[in-house]
Amino acid sequence: MLRQLSLRDFVIVDALDLEFGAGFTVLTGETGAGKSILIDALALALGERGDAGVVRQGAARADISAEFDASDLPALQAWLRENELDDDASCLLRRVIDNSGRSRCFVNGRSVTAQQLREAGEFLVDIHGQHAHQSLLKSATQRELLDSYGGLQTLAQLTVEQHRRWRTLHDKLSAVRNASGELDAERERLQWRADDLIALQFTLADWDALQAEHGRLGNAASLIEGVAFALDALTENEAAAQHQLNLVAARLAALVEFDPALQPTCELLESASVQLQEAAHALRRYSDHLEADPARLVAVEQRIQQVLDCARKYRIKPDALPELFASTQARLDEMGTNDDPAVLEKDTAAAHEQWLAQARKLSSGRVKAATKLAQTVSASMQQLALAGGVFEIALVVLETGNAHGLEQVEFRVAPHAGVAPKPLAKVASGGELSRISLALQTAVSQVAGVPTLIFDEVDVGIGGGVAEIVGQLLKALAHSRQVLCITHLPQVAACGTQHLQVSKAQRGGSMVSQITPLTSAERVDEVARMLGGVIITDTTRKHAAEMLGEAG
């Protein structure tokens, strides 16, 4: 249930804080006073698209907050917990739009995406716009209304998804069949390449080792000569570094007893002598395994040339050969399953059966929902000056079905007794269509899980006794839901349990819209204004008081 709505610098509202109670709340006011601003603001708080045009002139940003009681909405509470947005039993939705058009969304004080804001709003509010009766003539709207009434939205969405999957596979199968010759040629070319690369037995590790070995074998003579020179200079001739280092160390060691400050230097020379010996040992071990091997060099060069030839054939560098093999094998694997006509044909048939089973289940649900909804709307029509009228929902079977099921949903109506039901667009006048739309919206809202219903001038095109019945219909709906209604009809306004008046006023050199809760006496004046126009007489006030008394 909507508890509070706060607006700051929204269109022509500078600051507004409204509290709402349970039951039936009506909003009235002169034409152009800004009655729909409240609905527009709430729609933004629920995640509708907004732009810089909603920011009041001269202000930096528009700020809309809507607080709801979520204590009786376990599905919403579960969603809030799942998204780490839970906050006791309340749900606070907030939308901030700055004058550059940038928008920020919040749920319970935490920043969220516009999509998350919309998801939260779907648990809380249904808004029925004043032009709903016009969209009612569209086949898609009729189908969606029926599915909503029958609680079939999830099943309908699954049917769409299954049909999309089947069509994707069907189109792919057709493409594969049309290009079977090209695919066979591609498969043969890829297999030849894969076999060629497998025969090469190439890995990056082997390539690195091969290049290192080639460098060693190709320069074996220089390596042997260089190692021999190093050993001779370090340890093996009379002027070897090892011998000279030992002489220096011995001479300094004898001088330490005269000056201990030479001791660290002696230790460094001793360490250097040890490291020099280890270097000499390492060179001898290396020399023992170092030899010229012309035959091996030839074999290594041949292997390198083989790799280079293969890389040149496919116009890539040698180190890219493993990646080429992987992509070739992946494409072959894909062609062996997804692009195999036999496998695709089997998958396509299975997907079609899955869609068909889903669509049949949806059809069964629609048959039950159509019967019940038609009876409910027909009963409401008798109250809405359509006595003897009948509402039917035809499920016209489609030969092959489509993404939305096996049938087309078609609303049909007989406005009067003795007339055969015909498609809604062909027989209903504007006033009749408005009343049928209201009956449909009320019926669908009665089975909806959302706690707050908003009707934005859905009573357009009706008046007199029918308007009074509409008011009573909405008031009855408010026994189980919180209902808000913008209306121009005094008969509807009189049925409200809470009455808000929307008006314009001059403030600070600019026009602002304000909304005021009315007392009982003020309600009489407002209903009288709606009845009598500019001049309100005592008779008009008396009539308004009687209307309020009878509605109450």
Secondary structure, 3 states (H helix, E strand, C coil): CEEEEEEEEECCEEEEEEECCCCEEEEEECCCCCHHHHHHHHHHHCCCCCCHHHECCCCCEEEEEEEEECCCCHHHHHHHHHCCCCCCCEEEEEEEEECCCCEEEEECCEEECHHHHHHHHHCCEEEECCCHHHHCCCHHHHHHHHHHHCCCHHHHHHHHHHHHHHHHHHHHHHHHHHCHHHHHHHHHHHHHHHHHHHHHCCCHHHHHHHHHHHHHHHCHHHHHHHHHHHHHHHHHCCCCHHHHHHHHHHHHHHHCCCCHHHHHHHHHHHHHHHHHHHHHHHHHHHHHCCCCCHHHHHHHHHHHHHHHHHHHHCCCCHHHHHHHHHHHHHHHHHHHHCCCHHHHHHHHHHHHHHHHHHHHHHHHHHHHHHHHHHHHHHHHHHHCCCCCCEEEEEEEEEEEEECCEEEEEEEEEECCCCCCCEEHHHHCCHHHHHHHHHHHHHHHHHHCCCCEEEEECCCCCCCHHHHHHHHHHHHHHCCCCEEEEECCCHHHHCCCCEEEEEEEEEECCEEEEEEEECCHHHHHHHHHHHHHCCCCCHHHHHHHHHHHHHHC
